[in-house]
Amino acid sequence: MTMTLSYHIASLAERQQYKSIPLLGAYFLIRSNVSLAPLTSFRVGGPAEWYVAPKKLDELQASFQFSHSEGLPITLLGSGSNLLVSDQGLPGLVISSRNLRHINFEKETGLLTVGAGGSLPRLAWKAARLGWQGLEWAVGIPGTVGGAVVMNAGAQGKCIADILVNAHVMLPNGQIEILSPPDLKYSYRYSQLQGKSIFVAQATFQLYPGANSALITAITTENFHKRRTSQPYHLPSCGSVFRNPGLKPAGWLIEQAGLKGYQIGKAKVAHLHANFILNCGGATANDIFRLISYVQEQVEKQCSLLLQPEVKIIGDFSGVGTL
Ligand SMILES: Cc1cc2nc3c(=O)[nH]c(=O)nc-3n(C[C@H](O)[C@H](O)[C@H](O)COP(=O)(O)OP(=O)(O)OC[C@H]3O[C@@H](n4cnc5c(N)ncnc54)[C@H](O)[C@@H]3O)c2cc1C
C-alpha cells in the first residue's frame, strides 16, 4: 500500500515538475518553475527554478539538503514585501517561510513566540485585542516575522531590535542556532543576516500584557489609518524604495528633484509619498529597476546625495542598468 502510494506521488511529481523528497517515511514536494510575481508585493518577477514552503523544521532541513546535493543557490522569501525580483526569475531554490506560522502568547512572561511566516500586521492586531502592548507601530508593515527580523523593520521610531528577545535560525547545514539582538548587529533597517543563507525559523518578542485592550486597539487603529492616508497602499509597491540618508528623508529629496509622478513603463513615483514606486498595472521588474536607477541618478545630480536602495534587488538585471 505504501509503495503504491509513493509510486503514485513520484509519478505525479514527475509529470507536474515536482521533486518529492522522502522524509521520515513521508514525502514533501519541491516544485519547479513557480512564478514569484504573486509572491511579492510589487507583483513582478519571473519564476523560481525550484520553490518550497516547508511546514516543519525537518522539511526546512531537507530543503537545505536538497539545495546542497543539487548544488543550487538559495533565496529566502518572506512575504516578498521588500523585494524586487528580476523578470528572468531566480536560479536555484527559493525557500518560503509562509507555512511556518505557529504562535504562542505566554501570559506570565509577556513573551510572544512566532514562526517565521507569521504576518506582522496580524500579530499587531492580535496583540492589541489581547491588551498586549508593544506592537502597535508594526500594523502598517506588510511583512512576515522572519523578514522583519532580517530587515529590522520599523516605523514611528520603533523597530524589531527594540522588542526581539531571540531568533531561532537554521544554518545551511541544517543546524539550529539561537541568536540574540547583539549577535544580529542591528542598526537602521540592517541586520547581520541580510544577504546570507541563514533562515530565521522563529522569533520571540518581549511584549507587555495586561494593558487596556480597547486603548491598545485604538492606538493600533490610529496608526493603521495614519499609514493609509500618508502612504499609497492602493497599488503594488515595496514600501520605501530608498533608505533615509540622514536629516532629510529620501521622499523629500525625491520630491525636491521634481520626480513625483515620473513614470517609466508602468512604474511610477507615487504622488502621495515620493519614496514609493508603484506598479500601476503591468509593470515589469525592468521598468521598476530603470525607475529606481533614474531617481537615484537625478537626486545625486540635484542634491549631491547618492540614495541607497532599501529594497532588496535580486536576480539578473544585467543589461538593464546599474545602481
Ligand atoms: C506598503 C508597504 C509599506 C511598508 N512599510 C514599511 C515600514 O513602515 N517599515 C519597514 O521597515 N518596512 C516597510 N515595508 C517593507 C517590508 O514590509 C519590510 O521590509 C518587511 O520587514 C519585509 O518582510 P517580508 O517578509 O516581506 O520579507 P521579504 O521581502 O520576503 O524579504 C526581505 C529580506 O529578508 C530575507 N528574508 C525574508 N524572510 C526570511 C527568513 N525567514 N529568514 C531569513 N531571511 C529572510 C529575504 O531574503 C530578503 O533579503 C513596507 C512594504 C510595503 C509594501
The ligand as a Gaussian input file, in Angstrom:
#p B3LYP/6-31G(d) Opt

LIG

0 1
 C        3.084000      49.187000       1.546000
 C        4.361000      48.839000       2.264000
 C        4.722000      49.525000       3.406000
 C        5.913000      49.218000       4.075000
 N        6.232000      49.912000       5.216000
 C        7.363000      49.592000       5.892000
 C        7.702000      50.275000       7.124000
 O        6.997000      51.145000       7.601000
 N        8.835000      49.902000       7.748000
 C        9.669000      48.934000       7.278000
 O       10.680000      48.626000       7.933000
 N        9.375000      48.280000       6.122000
 C        8.255000      48.582000       5.431000
 N        7.959000      47.912000       4.260000
 C        8.924000      46.943000       3.712000
 C        8.709000      45.492000       4.180000
 O        7.365000      45.244000       4.529000
 C        9.637000      45.131000       5.335000
 O       10.996000      45.269000       4.959000
 C        9.389000      43.701000       5.826000
 O       10.096000      43.507000       7.033000
 C        9.834000      42.643000       4.828000
 O        9.312000      41.392000       5.259000
 P        8.987000      40.223000       4.229000
 O        8.522000      39.050000       4.986000
 O        8.085000      40.707000       3.159000
 O       10.450000      39.950000       3.659000
 P       10.860000      39.735000       2.129000
 O       10.570000      40.967000       1.354000
 O       10.325000      38.458000       1.621000
 O       12.450000      39.606000       2.310000
 C       13.214000      40.699000       2.763000
 C       14.626000      40.184000       3.076000
 O       14.572000      39.306000       4.175000
 C       15.013000      37.991000       3.818000
 N       14.117000      37.039000       4.495000
 C       12.759000      37.018000       4.489000
 N       12.308000      36.035000       5.302000
 C       13.406000      35.430000       5.812000
 C       13.591000      34.355000       6.717000
 N       12.575000      33.694000       7.275000
 N       14.873000      34.014000       7.039000
 C       15.925000      34.673000       6.506000
 N       15.816000      35.672000       5.621000
 C       14.558000      36.066000       5.293000
 C       14.910000      37.934000       2.299000
 O       15.857000      37.019000       1.758000
 C       15.230000      39.367000       1.927000
 O       16.628000      39.589000       1.929000
 C        6.779000      48.199000       3.577000
 C        6.399000      47.494000       2.427000
 C        5.215000      47.809000       1.763000
 C        4.839000      47.015000       0.539000

